[in-house]
Amino acid sequence: MKRSQTIPLIDRIAALGDQTRLRVLRLAEVQELSVGEIARVVQLPQSTVSRHLKLLSETGWLVRRSEGTASLYSLTQDDLTPEARAMWQALREPLAREGEWVEDQKRLKAVLAERRTDSLSFFGRVGGEWDAVRTDLFGAKFTTLAMLGLIRRDWVVVDLGCGTGNAAESLAPFVDRVYAVDLSGPMLDAARERLADQSNVTFVQAPADATTLADRSVDAAVCVLVLHHLDHPERAVAEMSRVLRATRGGGTVLIVDMVAHERDEYRRTMGHKHLGFSREVMTEMMQHAGLVDIRYHELAGEPEARGPALFIATGRGDAR
């Protein structure tokens, strides 16, 4: 008789009485994973995850396999007793519909993508080490920042809702002029201090839907993590469209924000007016503003990121 068949049913049921353990089981059913990989997906310390894995293994829910010095965990329904299989099948479908599982899946995809960077070793010993060496020598941001060199040097860009100047700081070295627009005086003060060495940044205190910039005066308008704070985000999108130049294909709008999510507590804790934006909502908003060639692309999740997934939406002016 298998040991799993001798485990008391009440112990199996008790092991399912924790949301984190249910998330772990769902992950282990999708993919055999190490302790560290599971910890990155559920965003908990490895010690905490190890305790959950120990209990799930002892109660017959997970199978543990060793590869070298690593322990790998998986859930295979065929290995469960009929009673346990019936319990799990009753739980797994409701779990799959929860917003938390959607975010777990995105982080799992990112973890597995990092694993696949090395075609020679399951744990990414070669590829992982090379990435670590590059980061150690040059930092983690240089590739992304280097891509800004593709922007035309004579562009004028407006950073709508610039905050403390994060996007403006990246753009300024590569373009002719950046207009950093924000309604908050303290935010603009912080941005001025941050960008004190950049002579091509003009600071404008104004709301996102009324920048005071002239019609058709910029080549690109960017708006990073701002729209979800606005009562009427469509007005800010229309404002970006208004200030785009008619030349060079009509100018470009770039919006970064959260994918539609269910974290209603953000309304209370951070004053969010919108819980992200779906592809359909964002596309309709941009089309209504007169933009064309609209694209909506979800960014690959970072395992360490605790917030909802992000998207990039781009569109062009109509080259009036």
ZASEDO-73784 format. One record per residue (C-alpha): residue number from 0; residue in one letter; x, y, z. Coordinates in Angstrom, 2 decimals. Layout:
+-----+------+---------+---------+---------+
| pos | code |       X |       Y |       Z |
+-----+------+---------+---------+---------+
| NUM |    A |       X |       Y |       Z |
...
+-----+------+---------+---------+---------+
//
This chain:
+-----+------+---------+---------+---------+
| pos | code |       X |       Y |       Z |
+-----+------+---------+---------+---------+
|   0 |    M |    0.00 |    0.00 |    0.00 |
|   1 |    K |    1.30 |    3.45 |   -0.93 |
|   2 |    R |    1.99 |    5.78 |    1.98 |
|   3 |    S |   -0.36 |    8.35 |    0.43 |
|   4 |    Q |   -3.21 |    5.89 |    0.89 |
|   5 |    T |   -2.57 |    5.67 |    4.62 |
|   6 |    I |   -2.71 |    9.42 |    5.30 |
|   7 |    P |   -5.86 |   10.31 |    7.27 |
|   8 |    L |   -8.42 |   12.18 |    5.19 |
|   9 |    I |   -8.77 |   14.85 |    7.87 |
|  10 |    D |   -5.05 |   15.65 |    7.54 |
|  11 |    R |   -5.40 |   16.05 |    3.78 |
|  12 |    I |   -8.36 |   18.38 |    4.23 |
|  13 |    A |   -6.55 |   20.44 |    6.87 |
|  14 |    A |   -3.60 |   20.97 |    4.52 |
|  15 |    L |   -5.94 |   22.71 |    2.06 |
|  16 |    G |   -7.05 |   25.28 |    4.61 |
|  17 |    D |   -4.57 |   27.94 |    3.54 |
|  18 |    Q |   -4.74 |   30.18 |    0.47 |
|  19 |    T |   -0.98 |   30.11 |   -0.09 |
|  20 |    R |   -0.91 |   26.31 |   -0.08 |
|  21 |    L |   -3.72 |   26.25 |   -2.63 |
|  22 |    R |   -1.72 |   28.62 |   -4.85 |
|  23 |    V |    1.34 |   26.40 |   -4.48 |
|  24 |    L |   -0.64 |   23.31 |   -5.47 |
|  25 |    R |   -2.02 |   25.04 |   -8.55 |
|  26 |    L |    1.50 |   26.05 |   -9.60 |
|  27 |    A |    2.90 |   22.59 |   -8.95 |
|  28 |    E |    0.17 |   21.09 |  -11.11 |
|  29 |    V |    1.15 |   23.32 |  -14.03 |
|  30 |    Q |    4.91 |   22.85 |  -13.72 |
|  31 |    E |    7.43 |   20.97 |  -11.60 |
|  32 |    L |    9.16 |   23.72 |   -9.63 |
|  33 |    S |   11.95 |   24.27 |   -7.15 |
|  34 |    V |   11.45 |   25.93 |   -3.76 |
|  35 |    G |   13.10 |   29.13 |   -4.98 |
|  36 |    E |   10.96 |   29.30 |   -8.11 |
|  37 |    I |    7.75 |   28.86 |   -6.13 |
|  38 |    A |    8.89 |   31.50 |   -3.63 |
|  39 |    R |    9.44 |   34.00 |   -6.43 |
|  40 |    V |    6.01 |   33.38 |   -7.93 |
|  41 |    V |    4.05 |   33.62 |   -4.66 |
|  42 |    Q |    6.39 |   36.39 |   -3.43 |
|  43 |    L |    7.10 |   34.89 |   -0.04 |
|  44 |    P |   10.38 |   34.00 |    1.74 |
|  45 |    Q |   11.81 |   30.60 |    0.86 |
|  46 |    S |   11.62 |   29.55 |    4.50 |
|  47 |    T |    7.87 |   30.17 |    4.51 |
|  48 |    V |    7.37 |   28.34 |    1.22 |
|  49 |    S |    9.48 |   25.42 |    2.47 |
|  50 |    R |    7.15 |   24.98 |    5.45 |
|  51 |    H |    4.13 |   24.90 |    3.17 |
|  52 |    L |    5.83 |   22.41 |    0.83 |
|  53 |    K |    6.78 |   20.16 |    3.75 |
|  54 |    L |    3.17 |   19.96 |    4.92 |
|  55 |    L |    1.81 |   19.41 |    1.41 |
|  56 |    S |    4.34 |   16.65 |    0.82 |
|  57 |    E |    3.62 |   14.98 |    4.15 |
|  58 |    T |   -0.11 |   14.95 |    3.45 |
|  59 |    G |    0.36 |   13.40 |    0.02 |
|  60 |    W |   -0.57 |   16.37 |   -2.14 |
|  61 |    L |    2.88 |   16.91 |   -3.63 |
|  62 |    V |    5.58 |   14.63 |   -4.94 |
|  63 |    R |    9.14 |   15.65 |   -4.13 |
|  64 |    R |   12.00 |   14.77 |   -6.47 |
|  65 |    S |   15.69 |   15.55 |   -6.07 |
|  66 |    E |   17.91 |   16.77 |   -8.88 |
|  67 |    G |   21.43 |   17.38 |   -7.68 |
|  68 |    T |   21.15 |   19.50 |   -4.56 |
|  69 |    A |   17.73 |   20.88 |   -5.51 |
|  70 |    S |   14.28 |   19.62 |   -4.55 |
|  71 |    L |   11.52 |   19.79 |   -7.17 |
|  72 |    Y |    7.83 |   19.60 |   -6.38 |
|  73 |    S |    4.88 |   18.59 |   -8.54 |
|  74 |    L |    1.22 |   17.67 |   -8.28 |
|  75 |    T |    0.00 |   14.90 |  -10.58 |
|  76 |    Q |   -3.64 |   13.97 |  -10.25 |
|  77 |    D |   -2.94 |   10.34 |  -11.19 |
|  78 |    D |   -0.76 |   10.06 |   -8.08 |
|  79 |    L |   -3.59 |   11.14 |   -5.76 |
|  80 |    T |   -6.07 |    8.81 |   -4.10 |
|  81 |    P |   -9.58 |    8.93 |   -5.59 |
|  82 |    E |  -10.82 |   10.95 |   -2.59 |
|  83 |    A |   -7.98 |   13.45 |   -2.82 |
|  84 |    R |   -8.39 |   13.73 |   -6.59 |
|  85 |    A |  -12.08 |   14.52 |   -6.21 |
|  86 |    M |  -11.31 |   17.22 |   -3.61 |
|  87 |    W |   -8.69 |   18.82 |   -5.80 |
|  88 |    Q |  -10.89 |   18.80 |   -8.90 |
|  89 |    A |  -13.60 |   20.56 |   -6.91 |
|  90 |    L |  -11.15 |   23.27 |   -5.81 |
|  91 |    R |   -8.96 |   23.87 |   -8.85 |
|  92 |    E |  -11.59 |   25.40 |  -11.15 |
|  93 |    P |  -12.74 |   28.10 |   -8.70 |
|  94 |    L |   -9.08 |   28.86 |   -8.02 |
|  95 |    A |   -8.41 |   29.33 |  -11.72 |
|  96 |    R |  -11.00 |   32.11 |  -11.86 |
|  97 |    E |   -9.44 |   34.18 |   -9.07 |
|  98 |    G |   -7.48 |   37.30 |   -9.94 |
|  99 |    E |   -4.58 |   36.18 |   -7.75 |
| 100 |    W |   -4.08 |   33.10 |   -9.93 |
| 101 |    V |   -3.95 |   35.26 |  -13.05 |
| 102 |    E |   -1.06 |   37.23 |  -11.54 |
| 103 |    D |    0.64 |   34.02 |  -10.34 |
| 104 |    Q |    0.53 |   32.71 |  -13.90 |
| 105 |    K |    2.25 |   35.82 |  -15.23 |
| 106 |    R |    5.02 |   35.58 |  -12.64 |
| 107 |    L |    5.37 |   31.85 |  -13.36 |
| 108 |    K |    5.80 |   32.66 |  -17.04 |
| 109 |    A |    8.59 |   35.09 |  -16.16 |
| 110 |    V |   10.31 |   32.55 |  -13.88 |
| 111 |    L |   10.17 |   29.86 |  -16.57 |
| 112 |    A |   11.45 |   32.32 |  -19.17 |
| 113 |    E |   14.50 |   32.97 |  -17.00 |
| 114 |    R |   14.99 |   29.21 |  -16.64 |
| 115 |    R |   14.96 |   28.83 |  -20.42 |
| 116 |    T |   17.74 |   31.39 |  -20.89 |
| 117 |    D |   20.14 |   28.47 |  -20.51 |
| 118 |    S |   19.72 |   25.63 |  -22.98 |
| 119 |    L |   22.40 |   23.52 |  -21.28 |
| 120 |    S |   21.20 |   23.33 |  -17.69 |
| 121 |    F |   17.77 |   23.09 |  -16.07 |
| 122 |    F |   18.66 |   25.65 |  -13.44 |
| 123 |    G |   20.19 |   28.19 |  -15.77 |
| 124 |    R |   23.71 |   27.76 |  -14.45 |
| 125 |    V |   25.32 |   29.14 |  -17.60 |
| 126 |    G |   22.81 |   31.68 |  -18.88 |
| 127 |    G |   21.87 |   32.74 |  -15.38 |
| 128 |    E |   25.47 |   33.32 |  -14.42 |
| 129 |    W |   26.09 |   35.37 |  -17.57 |
| 130 |    D |   23.12 |   37.61 |  -16.80 |
| 131 |    A |   24.40 |   37.96 |  -13.24 |
| 132 |    V |   27.90 |   38.86 |  -14.48 |
| 133 |    R |   26.50 |   41.52 |  -16.83 |
| 134 |    T |   24.33 |   42.98 |  -14.08 |
| 135 |    D |   27.23 |   42.99 |  -11.65 |
| 136 |    L |   29.50 |   44.77 |  -14.11 |
| 137 |    F |   27.08 |   47.19 |  -15.74 |
| 138 |    G |   23.85 |   47.28 |  -13.71 |
| 139 |    A |   20.37 |   46.08 |  -14.66 |
| 140 |    K |   19.09 |   49.04 |  -16.69 |
| 141 |    F |   21.68 |   49.65 |  -19.37 |
| 142 |    T |   19.99 |   47.62 |  -22.13 |
| 143 |    T |   16.66 |   49.43 |  -21.77 |
| 144 |    L |   18.32 |   52.84 |  -21.51 |
| 145 |    A |   20.50 |   52.12 |  -24.55 |
| 146 |    M |   17.36 |   51.49 |  -26.63 |
| 147 |    L |   16.41 |   55.15 |  -26.12 |
| 148 |    G |   19.22 |   55.93 |  -28.54 |
| 149 |    L |   16.81 |   54.87 |  -31.31 |
| 150 |    I |   14.74 |   58.04 |  -30.69 |
| 151 |    R |   15.32 |   60.92 |  -33.12 |
| 152 |    R |   17.61 |   63.53 |  -31.60 |
| 153 |    D |   15.43 |   66.43 |  -32.77 |
| 154 |    W |   12.26 |   65.21 |  -31.07 |
| 155 |    V |   10.27 |   67.28 |  -28.59 |
| 156 |    V |    8.54 |   65.11 |  -25.99 |
| 157 |    V |    5.98 |   65.87 |  -23.30 |
| 158 |    D |    5.99 |   63.74 |  -20.14 |
| 159 |    L |    2.41 |   64.00 |  -18.89 |
| 160 |    G |    2.11 |   63.59 |  -15.12 |
| 161 |    C |    5.88 |   63.51 |  -14.78 |
| 162 |    G |    5.87 |   63.05 |  -11.01 |
| 163 |    T |    9.43 |   63.16 |   -9.70 |
| 164 |    G |   10.88 |   63.00 |  -13.23 |
| 165 |    N |   11.59 |   59.31 |  -13.73 |
| 166 |    A |   10.65 |   59.18 |  -17.43 |
| 167 |    A |   11.91 |   62.69 |  -18.18 |
| 168 |    E |   15.30 |   61.80 |  -16.73 |
| 169 |    S |   15.61 |   58.87 |  -19.13 |
| 170 |    L |   14.40 |   60.81 |  -22.17 |
| 171 |    A |   16.29 |   64.10 |  -21.76 |
| 172 |    P |   19.74 |   62.91 |  -22.91 |
| 173 |    F |   18.32 |   61.61 |  -26.20 |
| 174 |    V |   15.93 |   64.33 |  -27.41 |
| 175 |    D |   15.93 |   68.04 |  -28.13 |
| 176 |    R |   13.39 |   69.10 |  -25.49 |
| 177 |    V |   11.25 |   67.51 |  -22.75 |
| 178 |    Y |    8.21 |   69.20 |  -21.26 |
| 179 |    A |    7.71 |   67.79 |  -17.78 |
| 180 |    V |    4.07 |   68.43 |  -16.85 |
| 181 |    D |    2.50 |   67.82 |  -13.45 |
| 182 |    L |   -0.23 |   69.46 |  -11.40 |
| 183 |    S |    1.58 |   68.92 |   -8.09 |
| 184 |    G |    4.03 |   71.63 |   -7.04 |
| 185 |    P |    5.96 |   69.35 |   -4.66 |
| 186 |    M |    6.29 |   66.72 |   -7.41 |
| 187 |    L |    7.67 |   69.30 |   -9.83 |
| 188 |    D |   10.09 |   70.56 |   -7.16 |
| 189 |    A |   11.40 |   67.02 |   -6.77 |
| 190 |    A |   11.68 |   66.65 |  -10.54 |
| 191 |    R |   13.58 |   69.96 |  -10.83 |
| 192 |    E |   16.07 |   68.77 |   -8.25 |
| 193 |    R |   16.44 |   65.42 |   -9.95 |
| 194 |    L |   16.93 |   66.98 |  -13.39 |
| 195 |    A |   19.04 |   69.96 |  -12.34 |
| 196 |    D |   21.82 |   68.92 |  -14.72 |
| 197 |    Q |   19.51 |   68.66 |  -17.74 |
| 198 |    S |   19.23 |   72.01 |  -19.54 |
| 199 |    N |   16.65 |   70.81 |  -22.09 |
| 200 |    V |   13.78 |   70.13 |  -19.64 |
| 201 |    T |   10.97 |   72.64 |  -19.26 |
| 202 |    F |    8.72 |   72.22 |  -16.22 |
| 203 |    V |    5.03 |   73.00 |  -16.53 |
| 204 |    Q |    2.58 |   73.02 |  -13.63 |
| 205 |    A |   -0.74 |   72.05 |  -15.17 |
| 206 |    P |   -3.35 |   69.26 |  -15.10 |
| 207 |    A |   -2.99 |   66.31 |  -17.44 |
| 208 |    D |   -5.97 |   67.33 |  -19.54 |
| 209 |    A |   -4.93 |   70.99 |  -19.95 |
| 210 |    T |   -1.15 |   71.18 |  -20.37 |
| 211 |    T |   -1.10 |   74.75 |  -21.77 |
| 212 |    L |    1.16 |   73.49 |  -24.59 |
| 213 |    A |    0.39 |   74.71 |  -28.09 |
| 214 |    D |   -1.48 |   72.56 |  -30.58 |
| 215 |    R |    0.77 |   70.25 |  -32.60 |
| 216 |    S |    3.89 |   71.20 |  -30.68 |
| 217 |    V |    5.47 |   67.86 |  -29.75 |
| 218 |    D |    6.65 |   64.76 |  -31.57 |
| 219 |    A |    5.76 |   62.34 |  -28.78 |
| 220 |    A |    3.64 |   62.33 |  -25.63 |
| 221 |    V |    4.28 |   59.84 |  -22.84 |
| 222 |    C |    2.11 |   59.11 |  -19.83 |
| 223 |    V |    3.47 |   56.61 |  -17.30 |
| 224 |    L |    1.26 |   55.29 |  -14.48 |
| 225 |    V |   -0.93 |   58.37 |  -14.45 |
| 226 |    L |   -4.29 |   57.59 |  -16.07 |
| 227 |    H |   -5.57 |   55.39 |  -13.23 |
| 228 |    H |   -5.35 |   58.43 |  -10.91 |
| 229 |    L |   -7.60 |   60.61 |  -13.10 |
| 230 |    D |  -11.38 |   60.99 |  -12.91 |
| 231 |    H |  -11.51 |   61.39 |  -16.68 |
| 232 |    P |   -8.50 |   59.64 |  -18.25 |
| 233 |    E |  -10.00 |   60.03 |  -21.71 |
| 234 |    R |   -9.46 |   63.79 |  -21.44 |
| 235 |    A |   -5.75 |   63.31 |  -20.85 |
| 236 |    V |   -5.53 |   61.00 |  -23.88 |
| 237 |    A |   -7.32 |   63.64 |  -25.97 |
| 238 |    E |   -4.84 |   66.25 |  -24.71 |
| 239 |    M |   -1.90 |   64.10 |  -25.81 |
| 240 |    S |   -3.47 |   63.76 |  -29.24 |
| 241 |    R |   -4.05 |   67.53 |  -29.45 |
| 242 |    V |   -0.42 |   68.48 |  -28.88 |
| 243 |    L |    1.03 |   66.00 |  -31.41 |
| 244 |    R |    2.67 |   67.46 |  -34.49 |
| 245 |    A |    1.18 |   66.79 |  -37.89 |
| 246 |    T |    4.60 |   66.08 |  -39.38 |
| 247 |    R |    6.67 |   62.88 |  -39.27 |
| 248 |    G |    3.73 |   60.52 |  -39.48 |
| 249 |    G |    1.58 |   62.36 |  -36.99 |
| 250 |    G |    3.55 |   61.97 |  -33.77 |
| 251 |    T |    3.39 |   59.18 |  -31.20 |
| 252 |    V |    1.54 |   58.64 |  -27.93 |
| 253 |    L |    2.92 |   56.13 |  -25.43 |
| 254 |    I |    0.93 |   55.15 |  -22.35 |
| 255 |    V |    2.08 |   52.81 |  -19.58 |
| 256 |    D |   -0.46 |   51.73 |  -17.00 |
| 257 |    M |   -1.93 |   48.74 |  -15.18 |
| 258 |    V |   -3.86 |   45.98 |  -16.88 |
| 259 |    A |   -7.42 |   45.72 |  -15.54 |
| 260 |    H |   -7.28 |   44.06 |  -12.10 |
| 261 |    E |   -9.38 |   43.40 |   -9.00 |
| 262 |    R |   -7.34 |   45.02 |   -6.24 |
| 263 |    D |  -10.11 |   47.26 |   -4.97 |
| 264 |    E |   -8.04 |   48.18 |   -1.90 |
| 265 |    Y |   -5.95 |   50.44 |   -4.17 |
| 266 |    R |   -8.88 |   52.87 |   -4.23 |
| 267 |    R |   -8.57 |   53.28 |   -0.45 |
| 268 |    T |   -4.84 |   52.97 |    0.08 |
| 269 |    M |   -3.52 |   54.89 |   -2.95 |
| 270 |    G |   -6.46 |   56.88 |   -4.24 |
| 271 |    H |   -6.73 |   55.06 |   -7.56 |
| 272 |    K |   -9.80 |   56.07 |   -9.56 |
| 273 |    H |   -9.58 |   53.14 |  -11.98 |
| 274 |    L |   -8.50 |   49.53 |  -11.46 |
| 275 |    G |   -6.37 |   49.41 |  -14.58 |
| 276 |    F |   -7.52 |   49.38 |  -18.20 |
| 277 |    S |   -8.33 |   46.50 |  -20.50 |
| 278 |    R |   -7.27 |   46.35 |  -24.13 |
| 279 |    E |  -10.82 |   47.16 |  -25.22 |
| 280 |    V |  -11.19 |   50.20 |  -22.94 |
| 281 |    M |   -7.77 |   51.60 |  -23.82 |
| 282 |    T |   -8.26 |   51.11 |  -27.55 |
| 283 |    E |  -11.67 |   52.82 |  -27.49 |
| 284 |    M |  -10.25 |   55.72 |  -25.49 |
| 285 |    M |   -7.41 |   56.25 |  -27.96 |
| 286 |    Q |   -9.61 |   55.88 |  -31.02 |
| 287 |    H |  -12.02 |   58.46 |  -29.62 |
| 288 |    A |   -9.05 |   60.84 |  -29.25 |
| 289 |    G |   -8.36 |   60.48 |  -32.98 |
| 290 |    L |   -5.31 |   58.24 |  -32.71 |
| 291 |    V |   -4.57 |   55.53 |  -35.27 |
| 292 |    D |   -2.31 |   52.46 |  -35.49 |
| 293 |    I |   -3.14 |   51.65 |  -31.87 |
| 294 |    R |   -1.27 |   48.84 |  -30.14 |
| 295 |    Y |   -1.73 |   47.37 |  -26.67 |
| 296 |    H |    1.00 |   45.11 |  -25.35 |
| 297 |    E |    1.18 |   43.53 |  -21.89 |
| 298 |    L |    4.66 |   43.72 |  -20.44 |
| 299 |    A |    6.36 |   40.56 |  -19.23 |
| 300 |    G |    5.98 |   40.36 |  -15.47 |
| 301 |    E |    8.92 |   40.57 |  -13.13 |
| 302 |    P |    8.83 |   37.93 |  -10.37 |
| 303 |    E |    9.80 |   40.50 |   -7.73 |
| 304 |    A |    7.04 |   42.93 |   -8.74 |
| 305 |    R |    4.10 |   42.93 |   -6.32 |
| 306 |    G |    1.74 |   45.11 |   -8.31 |
| 307 |    P |   -0.64 |   44.19 |  -11.15 |
| 308 |    A |    0.66 |   43.55 |  -14.65 |
| 309 |    L |    1.46 |   46.57 |  -16.81 |
| 310 |    F |    0.78 |   47.34 |  -20.45 |
| 311 |    I |    2.20 |   49.68 |  -23.09 |
| 312 |    A |   -0.33 |   51.30 |  -25.40 |
| 313 |    T |    0.88 |   53.28 |  -28.41 |
| 314 |    G |   -0.87 |   55.25 |  -31.10 |
| 315 |    R |   -0.10 |   57.79 |  -33.77 |
| 316 |    G |   -1.70 |   61.09 |  -34.65 |
| 317 |    D |   -3.62 |   61.17 |  -37.91 |
| 318 |    A |   -0.89 |   63.15 |  -39.72 |
| 319 |    R |   -3.27 |   66.06 |  -40.25 |
+-----+------+---------+---------+---------+
//
